[in-house]
Amino acid sequence: MRYLVLATDYDGTLATDGRVNDDTIAALERLRTSGRKIILVTGRQLDDLLLVFPKIDLFDCVVAENGALLYTPATRQEKLLGTQPPTEFIAALQAHDVDPLSVGKVIVATWSPHENTVLQTIRELGLELQVIFNKGAVMVLPSGINKAAGLTAALDEMQLSPHNVVGVGDAENDHAFLNLCEFSVAVANALPMVKERADFVTNGSRGAGVVELIDRLIASDLSVDPQLQRQKILLGIGEDETQINIPAYGHSILLAGTSGGGKSTLATSVLERIAEQEYQFCIIDPEGDYENFEGAFVLGDAQRSPKVSEVLNLLKQPHQNVIVNLLGIGLADRPTFFAELLAALTEMRSRTGRPHWIVADEAHHLMPGSWHLVSATIPQKLKGLMLITVHPKQVSSSALSLMDTILSVGNSPEENIHQFCQIIGYCPPNLQPQTLEPGEAIAWFVNQDAQPFRFRIVPGHTERRRHIRKYAEGELGKDKSFYFTGSKNKLNLRAQNLILFNQIAEGVDDETWLYHLQRGDYSRWFHEAIKDEGLAEEVKEIEQGHVSVDESRTAIKAAIEERYTLPA
């Protein structure tokens, strides 16, 4: 189940003229019976809400006062997320005949046309307050407090992610919290701008629209056109220079290819983009390759094997990503550990919808040919799973059968697709032998009619930092190094990285420096060996600029340092 929470506005959404009808209440009860949770997100003050809606226990949490107050019906506990404006502000509004004027525990509210008086009073008193409008209502709150802030606080307390929430509303003050939700819905009576920005608009108005939404949720977990999903993961750039994306939910990926073919570059870039959008992931890392991945807690090392209970405990926090290092577990024991962990993660998903992505590196070690899904504990359609391997033919067929997206890199990338089809029993696509350029990959969406296609990988931050370190201070091979030889080959000074290049450049004689400058050797090396087109073009302009030896030496050194050797 993907959508575990319904977050709903009250007036104009659940309620008509302040009241919720019996059909809508019955639908809310059905939704709770389905195992989902309901959060009410309203601009009303809590005392007022309790008077007009006595069945408050239908909600797991109430976000009242337009995000300023949390209320838990089961425990009757309240939590303020802000402070009430000073009494001087309220007195000033009363002195200016602002009527009606309601004062909550944090919120101060009135109605149009008093908004100009409210704004003028805020300015005169020098207060850090914001004004939020809602179909004629004028609400004053501390800066930063809105329905999105309140819903975020409620979800944090419930240890749930916005990526598992459907939001429904009707008015301008609903924009913030609807945008926070994974899927946003506007009832038919919503303001035009709310309907325009929503992912889906119901046929029914107010309570009838909510009933329609709830029936969809229960029947199909809100199965709608995938094109409506706002959240996408960038894979790279296609041959026509368009972005290649996959939806952030609903796919499982096999990433296969030879070592050194760009597999880690593509995997890291995809994971970074998953993390940037705050989807939770769990990486099972047999070789310790991800221990430097930012934004994740590493559990286990060569001396200490991780425990499943520890993994689950960390993943309870929706914003906590986990890397499970298996170096402390023997190779023969890893499939058993992985099967136990996968069963626990899928059970956790059934309760929380997380982790959103499960990533198995060296999948041929974790799910070898003899490995089979345990249907009683692991769903036969497991989405949000990424398998990374050098040897797809050594991966269990039951694991490969879950894959619907194939990404292939390295030498003979078409072979990975053919091996996958042979194991699963699919008719392979018409794909001739391919020679990929560095940084390229092939993608094939298995269940679609489209043929495999090439795309250019867009490296993530981690890969770019690794790239910078490699060329700045690493050890380039002899065939990739720069050699200061001079016109008569009297010298043979090897620069195997950019730091050494700059050091040698400072001390080499003017004649040798000028010889390579005039031949364009520096820009050629940056283009062919360093593969930095920007640096190569800048240095080429310096080479062709008829500057002095000292000027060119200083300019090229500065260009290198700006990109590679200055502190971040």
C-alpha positions as a Python dict, from the first residue, in 0.01 Angstrom:
ca = {
    (1, 'M'): (0, 0, 0),
    (2, 'R'): (142, 335, -107),
    (3, 'Y'): (-101, 590, 35),
    (4, 'L'): (-134, 534, 408),
    (5, 'V'): (-262, 878, 506),
    (6, 'L'): (-543, 1107, 395),
    (7, 'A'): (-487, 1471, 492),
    (8, 'T'): (-804, 1671, 445),
    (9, 'D'): (-926, 2026, 487),
    (10, 'Y'): (-1253, 2081, 674),
    (11, 'D'): (-1466, 2373, 553),
    (12, 'G'): (-1557, 2346, 186),
    (13, 'T'): (-1395, 2003, 162),
    (14, 'L'): (-1528, 1763, 424),
    (15, 'A'): (-1797, 2000, 542),
    (16, 'T'): (-2081, 2195, 385),
    (17, 'D'): (-2181, 2502, 584),
    (18, 'G'): (-1969, 2372, 871),
    (19, 'R'): (-2133, 2028, 892),
    (20, 'V'): (-2018, 1686, 769),
    (21, 'N'): (-2297, 1465, 634),
    (22, 'D'): (-2351, 1101, 725),
    (23, 'D'): (-2223, 962, 391),
    (24, 'T'): (-1891, 1140, 436),
    (25, 'I'): (-1860, 1020, 796),
    (26, 'A'): (-1928, 662, 680),
    (27, 'A'): (-1656, 695, 416),
    (28, 'L'): (-1406, 817, 677),
    (29, 'E'): (-1491, 515, 889),
    (30, 'R'): (-1433, 283, 591),
    (31, 'L'): (-1097, 444, 530),
    (32, 'R'): (-988, 383, 889),
    (33, 'T'): (-1102, 21, 861),
    (34, 'S'): (-874, -17, 557),
    (35, 'G'): (-576, 49, 785),
    (36, 'R'): (-512, 405, 674),
    (37, 'K'): (-477, 713, 891),
    (38, 'I'): (-661, 1044, 862),
    (39, 'I'): (-526, 1388, 949),
    (40, 'L'): (-755, 1689, 957),
    (41, 'V'): (-584, 2012, 847),
    (42, 'T'): (-804, 2312, 919),
    (43, 'G'): (-797, 2684, 979),
    (44, 'R'): (-1056, 2651, 1254),
    (45, 'Q'): (-976, 2690, 1620),
    (46, 'L'): (-992, 2363, 1813),
    (47, 'D'): (-1276, 2455, 2051),
    (48, 'D'): (-1492, 2566, 1759),
    (49, 'L'): (-1414, 2245, 1569),
    (50, 'L'): (-1510, 2026, 1865),
    (51, 'L'): (-1848, 2198, 1880),
    (52, 'V'): (-1936, 2148, 1512),
    (53, 'F'): (-1778, 1802, 1464),
    (54, 'P'): (-1823, 1572, 1765),
    (55, 'K'): (-1675, 1267, 1586),
    (56, 'I'): (-1325, 1407, 1620),
    (57, 'D'): (-1195, 1058, 1714),
    (58, 'L'): (-1218, 965, 1345),
    (59, 'F'): (-892, 1156, 1300),
    (60, 'D'): (-552, 1031, 1411),
    (61, 'C'): (-435, 1390, 1438),
    (62, 'V'): (-584, 1736, 1395),
    (63, 'V'): (-380, 2027, 1261),
    (64, 'A'): (-582, 2329, 1374),
    (65, 'E'): (-544, 2707, 1356),
    (66, 'N'): (-405, 2682, 1004),
    (67, 'G'): (-100, 2485, 1115),
    (68, 'A'): (-33, 2641, 1455),
    (69, 'L'): (-177, 2371, 1682),
    (70, 'L'): (-158, 1990, 1688),
    (71, 'Y'): (-425, 1789, 1865),
    (72, 'T'): (-424, 1412, 1918),
    (73, 'P'): (-782, 1292, 1976),
    (74, 'A'): (-677, 958, 2128),
    (75, 'T'): (-486, 1127, 2411),
    (76, 'R'): (-651, 1473, 2407),
    (77, 'Q'): (-303, 1625, 2398),
    (78, 'E'): (-236, 1963, 2240),
    (79, 'K'): (90, 2101, 2108),
    (80, 'L'): (145, 2462, 2000),
    (81, 'L'): (380, 2526, 1707),
    (82, 'G'): (393, 2902, 1759),
    (83, 'T'): (311, 3182, 2003),
    (84, 'Q'): (16, 3417, 2002),
    (85, 'P'): (79, 3773, 1881),
    (86, 'P'): (133, 4027, 2164),
    (87, 'T'): (-168, 4175, 2339),
    (88, 'E'): (-72, 4515, 2195),
    (89, 'F'): (-149, 4385, 1847),
    (90, 'I'): (-492, 4253, 1946),
    (91, 'A'): (-571, 4574, 2132),
    (92, 'A'): (-468, 4782, 1831),
    (93, 'L'): (-700, 4584, 1603),
    (94, 'Q'): (-985, 4633, 1847),
    (95, 'A'): (-909, 5004, 1864),
    (96, 'H'): (-935, 5019, 1484),
    (97, 'D'): (-1281, 4858, 1501),
    (98, 'V'): (-1175, 4530, 1344),
    (99, 'D'): (-1487, 4322, 1393),
    (100, 'P'): (-1538, 4027, 1396),
    (101, 'L'): (-1207, 3939, 1560),
    (102, 'S'): (-1133, 3591, 1694),
    (103, 'V'): (-827, 3505, 1899),
    (104, 'G'): (-710, 3147, 1925),
    (105, 'K'): (-418, 2997, 2111),
    (106, 'V'): (-188, 3118, 1832),
    (107, 'I'): (-404, 3245, 1545),
    (108, 'V'): (-576, 3582, 1523),
    (109, 'A'): (-846, 3599, 1255),
    (110, 'T'): (-1094, 3837, 1100),
    (111, 'W'): (-1264, 3884, 764),
    (112, 'S'): (-1224, 4098, 457),
    (113, 'P'): (-1218, 4401, 416),
    (114, 'H'): (-1007, 4436, 735),
    (115, 'E'): (-689, 4301, 571),
    (116, 'N'): (-547, 4650, 508),
    (117, 'T'): (-596, 4746, 872),
    (118, 'V'): (-431, 4421, 982),
    (119, 'L'): (-129, 4474, 755),
    (120, 'Q'): (-92, 4837, 859),
    (121, 'T'): (-102, 4741, 1228),
    (122, 'I'): (167, 4474, 1175),
    (123, 'R'): (389, 4735, 1009),
    (124, 'E'): (328, 5000, 1276),
    (125, 'L'): (415, 4761, 1558),
    (126, 'G'): (713, 4609, 1371),
    (127, 'L'): (593, 4253, 1419),
    (128, 'E'): (714, 3943, 1235),
    (129, 'L'): (373, 3810, 1141),
    (130, 'Q'): (220, 3680, 821),
    (131, 'V'): (-129, 3716, 681),
    (132, 'I'): (-297, 3418, 511),
    (133, 'F'): (-621, 3443, 317),
    (134, 'N'): (-896, 3185, 289),
    (135, 'K'): (-1207, 3272, 88),
    (136, 'G'): (-1255, 3604, 264),
    (137, 'A'): (-1105, 3501, 598),
    (138, 'V'): (-797, 3694, 708),
    (139, 'M'): (-568, 3489, 935),
    (140, 'V'): (-264, 3623, 1121),
    (141, 'L'): (5, 3375, 1224),
    (142, 'P'): (373, 3372, 1321),
    (143, 'S'): (607, 3375, 1024),
    (144, 'G'): (657, 3027, 879),
    (145, 'I'): (341, 2876, 1026),
    (146, 'N'): (94, 2741, 770),
    (147, 'K'): (-89, 2418, 697),
    (148, 'A'): (222, 2261, 544),
    (149, 'A'): (429, 2332, 857),
    (150, 'G'): (154, 2187, 1074),
    (151, 'L'): (114, 1876, 861),
    (152, 'T'): (492, 1824, 856),
    (153, 'A'): (500, 1838, 1237),
    (154, 'A'): (209, 1594, 1262),
    (155, 'L'): (372, 1346, 1023),
    (156, 'D'): (703, 1369, 1210),
    (157, 'E'): (529, 1281, 1536),
    (158, 'M'): (351, 991, 1367),
    (159, 'Q'): (679, 880, 1199),
    (160, 'L'): (524, 901, 854),
    (161, 'S'): (645, 1053, 528),
    (162, 'P'): (465, 1312, 310),
    (163, 'H'): (540, 1075, 20),
    (164, 'N'): (271, 842, 156),
    (165, 'V'): (5, 1110, 193),
    (166, 'V'): (-290, 1213, -25),
    (167, 'G'): (-409, 1566, 44),
    (168, 'V'): (-747, 1715, -46),
    (169, 'G'): (-863, 2075, -18),
    (170, 'D'): (-1049, 2360, -181),
    (171, 'A'): (-909, 2705, -95),
    (172, 'E'): (-601, 2925, -120),
    (173, 'N'): (-473, 2839, 229),
    (174, 'D'): (-462, 2473, 119),
    (175, 'H'): (-193, 2527, -147),
    (176, 'A'): (98, 2476, 94),
    (177, 'F'): (-11, 2147, 244),
    (178, 'L'): (-140, 2006, -87),
    (179, 'N'): (199, 2076, -244),
    (180, 'L'): (367, 1889, 43),
    (181, 'C'): (162, 1575, -16),
    (182, 'E'): (272, 1311, -266),
    (183, 'F'): (-64, 1337, -440),
    (184, 'S'): (-288, 1644, -425),
    (185, 'V'): (-663, 1646, -487),
    (186, 'A'): (-906, 1933, -529),
    (187, 'V'): (-1278, 1884, -477),
    (188, 'A'): (-1498, 2003, -763),
    (189, 'N'): (-1601, 2321, -579),
    (190, 'A'): (-1238, 2428, -518),
    (191, 'L'): (-1104, 2762, -635),
    (192, 'P'): (-983, 2753, -998),
    (193, 'M'): (-616, 2797, -900),
    (194, 'V'): (-637, 2507, -653),
    (195, 'K'): (-786, 2282, -922),
    (196, 'E'): (-525, 2394, -1172),
    (197, 'R'): (-237, 2296, -944),
    (198, 'A'): (-386, 1973, -808),
    (199, 'D'): (-289, 1632, -944),
    (200, 'F'): (-654, 1528, -957),
    (201, 'V'): (-995, 1694, -937),
    (202, 'T'): (-1298, 1501, -810),
    (203, 'N'): (-1630, 1496, -990),
    (204, 'G'): (-1816, 1559, -666),
    (205, 'S'): (-1815, 1873, -455),
    (206, 'R'): (-1726, 1896, -87),
    (207, 'G'): (-1812, 1577, 106),
    (208, 'A'): (-1924, 1392, -207),
    (209, 'G'): (-1582, 1459, -361),
    (210, 'V'): (-1408, 1325, -51),
    (211, 'V'): (-1625, 1012, -60),
    (212, 'E'): (-1526, 965, -425),
    (213, 'L'): (-1158, 1000, -331),
    (214, 'I'): (-1186, 757, -38),
    (215, 'D'): (-1355, 494, -256),
    (216, 'R'): (-1066, 522, -505),
    (217, 'L'): (-813, 488, -226),
    (218, 'I'): (-974, 176, -83),
    (219, 'A'): (-1039, 13, -420),
    (220, 'S'): (-705, 70, -592),
    (221, 'D'): (-472, 267, -364),
    (222, 'L'): (-559, 564, -584),
    (223, 'S'): (-450, 408, -912),
    (224, 'V'): (-443, 695, -1161),
    (225, 'D'): (-255, 791, -1475),
    (226, 'P'): (121, 772, -1394),
    (227, 'Q'): (168, 1093, -1594),
    (228, 'L'): (-9, 1277, -1312),
    (229, 'Q'): (280, 1207, -1076),
    (230, 'R'): (483, 1519, -1007),
    (231, 'Q'): (779, 1338, -856),
    (232, 'K'): (1028, 1196, -1105),
    (233, 'I'): (1386, 1070, -1089),
    (234, 'L'): (1630, 1196, -1351),
    (235, 'L'): (1830, 919, -1520),
    (236, 'G'): (2008, 1128, -1782),
    (237, 'I'): (1980, 1308, -2114),
    (238, 'G'): (1852, 1137, -2428),
    (239, 'E'): (1999, 1158, -2776),
    (240, 'D'): (1749, 1433, -2860),
    (241, 'E'): (1869, 1630, -2551),
    (242, 'T'): (1545, 1567, -2359),
    (243, 'Q'): (1550, 1453, -1997),
    (244, 'I'): (1502, 1082, -1931),
    (245, 'N'): (1302, 1034, -1611),
    (246, 'I'): (1128, 755, -1427),
    (247, 'P'): (848, 801, -1173),
    (248, 'A'): (977, 806, -817),
    (249, 'Y'): (732, 528, -729),
    (250, 'G'): (615, 211, -899),
    (251, 'H'): (929, 88, -1074),
    (252, 'S'): (1197, -167, -1001),
    (253, 'I'): (1536, -131, -1167),
    (254, 'L'): (1803, -376, -1277),
    (255, 'L'): (2132, -188, -1323),
    (256, 'A'): (2385, -417, -1489),
    (257, 'G'): (2722, -379, -1656),
    (258, 'T'): (3091, -450, -1653),
    (259, 'S'): (3323, -302, -1393),
    (260, 'G'): (3444, 44, -1485),
    (261, 'G'): (3156, 96, -1726),
    (262, 'G'): (2979, 366, -1526),
    (263, 'K'): (2759, 146, -1307),
    (264, 'S'): (2855, 322, -982),
    (265, 'T'): (2821, 665, -1146),
    (266, 'L'): (2464, 592, -1255),
    (267, 'A'): (2367, 421, -928),
    (268, 'T'): (2504, 707, -719),
    (269, 'S'): (2334, 975, -929),
    (270, 'V'): (1996, 798, -906),
    (271, 'L'): (2033, 754, -529),
    (272, 'E'): (2131, 1116, -481),
    (273, 'R'): (1819, 1230, -664),
    (274, 'I'): (1605, 994, -458),
    (275, 'A'): (1758, 1145, -143),
    (276, 'E'): (1716, 1504, -268),
    (277, 'Q'): (1342, 1446, -297),
    (278, 'E'): (1342, 1298, 56),
    (279, 'Y'): (1238, 948, -39),
    (280, 'Q'): (1376, 707, 218),
    (281, 'F'): (1616, 437, 100),
    (282, 'C'): (1799, 140, 243),
    (283, 'I'): (2115, 23, 62),
    (284, 'I'): (2244, -327, 119),
    (285, 'D'): (2617, -287, 55),
    (286, 'P'): (2817, -613, 49),
    (287, 'E'): (3155, -456, -31),
    (288, 'G'): (3152, -128, 165),
    (289, 'D'): (3131, 80, -154),
    (290, 'Y'): (2879, 329, -14),
    (291, 'E'): (3036, 415, 321),
    (292, 'N'): (3110, 771, 202),
    (293, 'F'): (2763, 833, 62),
    (294, 'E'): (2629, 1152, 218),
    (295, 'G'): (2296, 1171, 396),
    (296, 'A'): (2282, 811, 519),
    (297, 'F'): (2375, 624, 837),
    (298, 'V'): (2617, 335, 780),
    (299, 'L'): (2544, 29, 992),
    (300, 'G'): (2808, -246, 1014),
    (301, 'D'): (3169, -278, 903),
    (302, 'A'): (3437, -543, 855),
    (303, 'Q'): (3454, -611, 1229),
    (304, 'R'): (3085, -586, 1315),
    (305, 'S'): (2792, -740, 1133),
    (306, 'P'): (2465, -543, 1129),
    (307, 'K'): (2141, -667, 1283),
    (308, 'V'): (1800, -651, 1120),
    (309, 'S'): (1649, -495, 1433),
    (310, 'E'): (1905, -214, 1419),
    (311, 'V'): (1819, -140, 1057),
    (312, 'L'): (1448, -122, 1132),
    (313, 'N'): (1504, 98, 1435),
    (314, 'L'): (1695, 354, 1228),
    (315, 'L'): (1437, 349, 949),
    (316, 'K'): (1159, 441, 1193),
    (317, 'Q'): (1255, 802, 1131),
    (318, 'P'): (1118, 895, 786),
    (319, 'H'): (1414, 1119, 700),
    (320, 'Q'): (1681, 866, 801),
    (321, 'N'): (1844, 669, 519),
    (322, 'V'): (2047, 358, 601),
    (323, 'I'): (2341, 178, 439),
    (324, 'V'): (2378, -181, 558),
    (325, 'N'): (2744, -280, 528),
    (326, 'L'): (2784, -659, 501),
    (327, 'L'): (3163, -685, 518),
    (328, 'G'): (3129, -843, 861),
    (329, 'I'): (2908, -1124, 724),
    (330, 'G'): (3062, -1417, 539),
    (331, 'L'): (2986, -1445, 168),
    (332, 'A'): (2796, -1772, 211),
    (333, 'D'): (2574, -1621, 484),
    (334, 'R'): (2476, -1306, 297),
    (335, 'P'): (2176, -1447, 103),
    (336, 'T'): (2019, -1569, 428),
    (337, 'F'): (2074, -1234, 598),
    (338, 'F'): (1936, -1048, 296),
    (339, 'A'): (1623, -1266, 280),
    (340, 'E'): (1556, -1197, 649),
    (341, 'L'): (1615, -824, 604),
    (342, 'L'): (1402, -801, 289),
    (343, 'A'): (1110, -973, 463),
    (344, 'A'): (1138, -727, 752),
    (345, 'L'): (1159, -427, 518),
    (346, 'T'): (852, -533, 319),
    (347, 'E'): (658, -582, 643),
    (348, 'M'): (763, -232, 748),
    (349, 'R'): (645, -102, 412),
    (350, 'S'): (302, -250, 471),
    (351, 'R'): (273, -39, 788),
    (352, 'T'): (453, 282, 692),
    (353, 'G'): (505, 277, 315),
    (354, 'R'): (880, 298, 373),
    (355, 'P'): (1161, 261, 291),
    (356, 'H'): (1055, 387, -49),
    (357, 'W'): (1359, 231, -220),
    (358, 'I'): (1550, -85, -134),
    (359, 'V'): (1886, -108, -314),
    (360, 'A'): (2080, -435, -336),
    (361, 'D'): (2436, -392, -462),
    (362, 'E'): (2624, -700, -585),
    (363, 'A'): (2281, -860, -625),
    (364, 'H'): (2432, -1185, -758),
    (365, 'H'): (2579, -1239, -410),
    (366, 'L'): (2261, -1151, -223),
    (367, 'M'): (2013, -1324, -455),
    (368, 'P'): (2203, -1603, -633),
    (369, 'G'): (2039, -1845, -874),
    (370, 'S'): (1915, -2068, -592),
    (371, 'W'): (1743, -1776, -411),
    (372, 'H'): (1362, -1761, -429),
    (373, 'L'): (1100, -1521, -303),
    (374, 'V'): (907, -1636, -1),
    (375, 'S'): (554, -1558, -115),
    (376, 'A'): (412, -1565, 237),
    (377, 'T'): (625, -1272, 350),
    (378, 'I'): (741, -1093, 33),
    (379, 'P'): (497, -957, -228),
    (380, 'Q'): (531, -1099, -579),
    (381, 'K'): (522, -745, -717),
    (382, 'L'): (787, -560, -523),
    (383, 'K'): (834, -202, -643),
    (384, 'G'): (1098, 47, -538),
    (385, 'L'): (1370, -218, -566),
    (386, 'M'): (1703, -161, -740),
    (387, 'L'): (1937, -452, -813),
    (388, 'I'): (2295, -372, -913),
    (389, 'T'): (2515, -644, -1058),
    (390, 'V'): (2799, -729, -1292),
    (391, 'H'): (2644, -1071, -1361),
    (392, 'P'): (2268, -1060, -1428),
    (393, 'K'): (2271, -1424, -1538),
    (394, 'Q'): (2383, -1522, -1186),
    (395, 'V'): (2090, -1342, -1018),
    (396, 'S'): (1784, -1541, -912),
    (397, 'S'): (1511, -1556, -1175),
    (398, 'S'): (1248, -1481, -908),
    (399, 'A'): (1433, -1157, -829),
    (400, 'L'): (1476, -1063, -1194),
    (401, 'S'): (1106, -1122, -1256),
    (402, 'L'): (1035, -819, -1036),
    (403, 'M'): (1227, -585, -1266),
    (404, 'D'): (1048, -357, -1516),
    (405, 'T'): (1333, -116, -1598),
    (406, 'I'): (1671, -231, -1728),
    (407, 'L'): (1972, 3, -1726),
    (408, 'S'): (2284, -135, -1891),
    (409, 'V'): (2635, 10, -1906),
    (410, 'G'): (2987, -92, -2005),
    (411, 'N'): (3104, -334, -2272),
    (412, 'S'): (2842, -519, -2480),
    (413, 'P'): (2550, -361, -2290),
    (414, 'E'): (2299, -540, -2512),
    (415, 'E'): (2410, -871, -2359),
    (416, 'N'): (2268, -775, -2020),
    (417, 'I'): (1927, -723, -2178),
    (418, 'H'): (1949, -1051, -2371),
    (419, 'Q'): (2051, -1240, -2054),
    (420, 'F'): (1759, -1087, -1864),
    (421, 'C'): (1511, -1190, -2135),
    (422, 'Q'): (1655, -1541, -2157),
    (423, 'I'): (1623, -1598, -1781),
    (424, 'I'): (1272, -1450, -1753),
    (425, 'G'): (1145, -1597, -2077),
    (426, 'Y'): (1077, -1267, -2252),
    (427, 'C'): (1115, -1209, -2621),
    (428, 'P'): (1424, -987, -2643),
    (429, 'P'): (1401, -651, -2819),
    (430, 'N'): (1572, -596, -3152),
    (431, 'L'): (1903, -458, -3026),
    (432, 'Q'): (2223, -481, -3228),
    (433, 'P'): (2569, -487, -3065),
    (434, 'Q'): (2637, -150, -2903),
    (435, 'T'): (2952, 46, -2828),
    (436, 'L'): (2880, 305, -2563),
    (437, 'E'): (3076, 624, -2526),
    (438, 'P'): (3209, 703, -2176),
    (439, 'G'): (2920, 828, -1963),
    (440, 'E'): (2651, 660, -2175),
    (441, 'A'): (2401, 388, -2082),
    (442, 'I'): (2110, 199, -2237),
    (443, 'A'): (1761, 196, -2088),
    (444, 'W'): (1477, -44, -2162),
    (445, 'F'): (1131, -24, -2009),
    (446, 'V'): (1033, -389, -2014),
    (447, 'N'): (654, -368, -2015),
    (448, 'Q'): (629, -90, -2270),
    (449, 'D'): (633, -108, -2647),
    (450, 'A'): (933, 125, -2679),
    (451, 'Q'): (1269, -17, -2783),
    (452, 'P'): (1587, 20, -2575),
    (453, 'F'): (1755, 358, -2618),
    (454, 'R'): (2081, 527, -2528),
    (455, 'F'): (2117, 817, -2290),
    (456, 'R'): (2393, 1023, -2133),
    (457, 'I'): (2434, 984, -1757),
    (458, 'V'): (2417, 1306, -1555),
    (459, 'P'): (2660, 1244, -1268),
    (460, 'G'): (2558, 1328, -914),
    (461, 'H'): (2750, 1538, -663),
    (462, 'T'): (2934, 1239, -516),
    (463, 'E'): (3061, 1131, -857),
    (464, 'R'): (3167, 1484, -945),
    (465, 'R'): (3362, 1508, -620),
    (466, 'R'): (3522, 1170, -691),
    (467, 'H'): (3601, 1289, -1043),
    (468, 'I'): (3762, 1606, -908),
    (469, 'R'): (3972, 1415, -655),
    (470, 'K'): (4080, 1164, -918),
    (471, 'Y'): (4214, 1422, -1161),
    (472, 'A'): (4337, 1666, -897),
    (473, 'E'): (4543, 1429, -684),
    (474, 'G'): (4496, 1076, -813),
    (475, 'E'): (4727, 857, -1020),
    (476, 'L'): (4651, 880, -1391),
    (477, 'G'): (4806, 607, -1601),
    (478, 'K'): (5115, 668, -1809),
    (479, 'D'): (4904, 696, -2122),
    (480, 'K'): (4685, 964, -1960),
    (481, 'S'): (4960, 1170, -1796),
    (482, 'F'): (5103, 1495, -1932),
    (483, 'Y'): (5473, 1501, -2023),
    (484, 'F'): (5677, 1820, -2031),
    (485, 'T'): (5941, 1731, -2292),
    (486, 'G'): (6028, 2055, -2472),
    (487, 'S'): (6098, 2089, -2845),
    (488, 'K'): (6404, 1863, -2844),
    (489, 'N'): (6280, 1602, -2597),
    (490, 'K'): (6547, 1696, -2346),
    (491, 'L'): (6299, 1664, -2061),
    (492, 'N'): (6060, 1388, -1955),
    (493, 'L'): (5869, 1540, -1663),
    (494, 'R'): (5550, 1342, -1599),
    (495, 'A'): (5241, 1505, -1443),
    (496, 'Q'): (5004, 1225, -1343),
    (497, 'N'): (4748, 1465, -1195),
    (498, 'L'): (4657, 1834, -1202),
    (499, 'I'): (4833, 1930, -880),
    (500, 'L'): (5160, 1792, -1013),
    (501, 'F'): (5092, 1964, -1347),
    (502, 'N'): (5074, 2302, -1173),
    (503, 'Q'): (5382, 2229, -963),
    (504, 'I'): (5591, 2132, -1266),
    (505, 'A'): (5452, 2422, -1469),
    (506, 'E'): (5580, 2668, -1208),
    (507, 'G'): (5937, 2537, -1233),
    (508, 'V'): (5974, 2440, -1597),
    (509, 'D'): (6183, 2671, -1817),
    (510, 'D'): (6010, 2929, -2036),
    (511, 'E'): (6111, 2765, -2363),
    (512, 'T'): (5955, 2431, -2268),
    (513, 'W'): (5636, 2596, -2139),
    (514, 'L'): (5601, 2802, -2457),
    (515, 'Y'): (5664, 2502, -2681),
    (516, 'H'): (5363, 2313, -2543),
    (517, 'L'): (5152, 2629, -2524),
    (518, 'Q'): (5197, 2709, -2894),
    (519, 'R'): (5119, 2349, -2996),
    (520, 'G'): (4793, 2351, -2798),
    (521, 'D'): (4915, 2056, -2592),
    (522, 'Y'): (4758, 2181, -2266),
    (523, 'S'): (4402, 2220, -2395),
    (524, 'R'): (4436, 1890, -2583),
    (525, 'W'): (4531, 1709, -2260),
    (526, 'F'): (4242, 1864, -2068),
    (527, 'H'): (4007, 1756, -2346),
    (528, 'E'): (4135, 1401, -2409),
    (529, 'A'): (4268, 1284, -2072),
    (530, 'I'): (4092, 1501, -1813),
    (531, 'K'): (3769, 1511, -2019),
    (532, 'D'): (3684, 1861, -1900),
    (533, 'E'): (3547, 2051, -2198),
    (534, 'G'): (3502, 2373, -2003),
    (535, 'L'): (3864, 2379, -1887),
    (536, 'A'): (3986, 2276, -2231),
    (537, 'E'): (3800, 2562, -2400),
    (538, 'E'): (3922, 2820, -2150),
    (539, 'V'): (4282, 2706, -2185),
    (540, 'K'): (4250, 2698, -2565),
    (541, 'E'): (4159, 3068, -2560),
    (542, 'I'): (4466, 3136, -2347),
    (543, 'E'): (4686, 2938, -2589),
    (544, 'Q'): (4556, 3139, -2884),
    (545, 'G'): (4559, 3474, -2704),
    (546, 'H'): (4922, 3576, -2772),
    (547, 'V'): (4990, 3642, -2405),
    (548, 'S'): (5332, 3627, -2243),
    (549, 'V'): (5483, 3317, -2088),
    (550, 'D'): (5420, 3439, -1734),
    (551, 'E'): (5066, 3555, -1811),
    (552, 'S'): (4970, 3226, -1975),
    (553, 'R'): (5127, 3022, -1697),
    (554, 'T'): (4938, 3219, -1430),
    (555, 'A'): (4608, 3205, -1620),
    (556, 'I'): (4617, 2829, -1684),
    (557, 'K'): (4716, 2757, -1326),
    (558, 'A'): (4427, 2972, -1199),
    (559, 'A'): (4180, 2796, -1432),
    (560, 'I'): (4284, 2456, -1292),
    (561, 'E'): (4272, 2569, -930),
    (562, 'E'): (3927, 2720, -970),
    (563, 'R'): (3784, 2386, -1082),
    (564, 'Y'): (3990, 2127, -902),
    (565, 'T'): (4223, 2229, -625),
    (566, 'L'): (4063, 2518, -436),
    (567, 'P'): (3871, 2430, -116),
    (568, 'A'): (3500, 2356, -167),
}
